[in-house]
Amino acid sequence: MAGNVASATVFTLENRCSYTVWPGTLSGNGGAAIGDGGFSLQPGSSVQLTAPIGWSGRFWARTGCNFDNAGNEKCVTGDCGGLRCVGGGAPPVTLAEFTIGSASNNKDFYDVSLVDGYNVGMGVKATGGTGDCQSAGCVADLNLHCPSELQVMDGGSVVACKSACAAFNTAEFCCTGDHSTPQTCSPTQYSEMFKNACPTAYSYAYDDASSTCTCSGSDYIITFCPTVSS
């Protein structure tokens, strides 16, 4: 793909987890859902989705899902209202967020965010583009090191790690009220824990400088449960 020509973007979603995940997709600005909004992805398998020029949206993994014949959903993490998502994933959930360039400005912006907490490791790698094109993500298994006050349990196991905002709902942790600007909302012990474990992921609302990536004319590989080498 030529780096200076705007065209459709191909996302390859691959599952390197030892268990099935159910990726969810949500398009911004009322755009049409890609991948029908959600689907099942077996261990070791992958799927390609194509997004139009100017698309924005997010991807996440749902875990422990069961669906009835009508497609109604019950997932342990990342619930979104059905096999084909009708909204965003219920926190805590690891997010990959994208704004794809337009015909007039073909620079893409993307990140992996832990602002809504963490459920599954995730990596984003740009392929075939030009510019900085950094990799983003969270390779570490934060569920193994999640403080007890942030843990989400299921069947005796930690299945997700809440953000401090979700756990405590205070202005300091949520960057609201008197803490609603970059100058007044600083990292906390919890966001720093996330950042130390996952340096290329958003750890709290104003963690832009080291977390927002850019690339032009790229396709993207989104990996669930990536390894360090990937």
HELIX and SHEET records of a PDB file:
HELIX    1   1 ILE A   34  GLY A   37  5                                   4    
HELIX    2   2 LEU A  142  LEU A  144  5                                   3    
HELIX    3   3 SER A  148  LEU A  150  5                                   3    
HELIX    4   4 ALA A  164  PHE A  168  1                                   5    
HELIX    5   5 ALA A  171  CYS A  174  1                                   4    
HELIX    6   6 GLY A  177  HIS A  179  5                                   3    
HELIX    7   7 GLN A  189  ALA A  197  1                                   9    
SHEET    1   A 5 SER A  46  ALA A  51  0                                        
SHEET    2   A 5 THR A   9  ASN A  15 -1                                        
SHEET    3   A 5 ASP A 219  PHE A 224  1                                        
SHEET    4   A 5 MET A 122  THR A 127 -1                                        
SHEET    5   A 5 ALA A 136  CYS A 138 -1                                        
SHEET    1   B 5 TRP A  22  SER A  27  0                                        
SHEET    2   B 5 SER A  56  ARG A  62 -1                                        
SHEET    3   B 5 LEU A  95  THR A  99 -1                                        
SHEET    4   B 5 LYS A 107  SER A 113 -1                                        
SHEET    5   B 5 CYS A 213  SER A 216 -1                                        
SHEET    1   C 2 ASN A  66  PHE A  67  0                                        
SHEET    2   C 2 GLU A  73  LYS A  74 -1                                        
SHEET    1   D 2 GLN A 151  ASP A 154  0                                        
SHEET    2   D 2 SER A 157  CYS A 161 -1                                        
END                                                                             
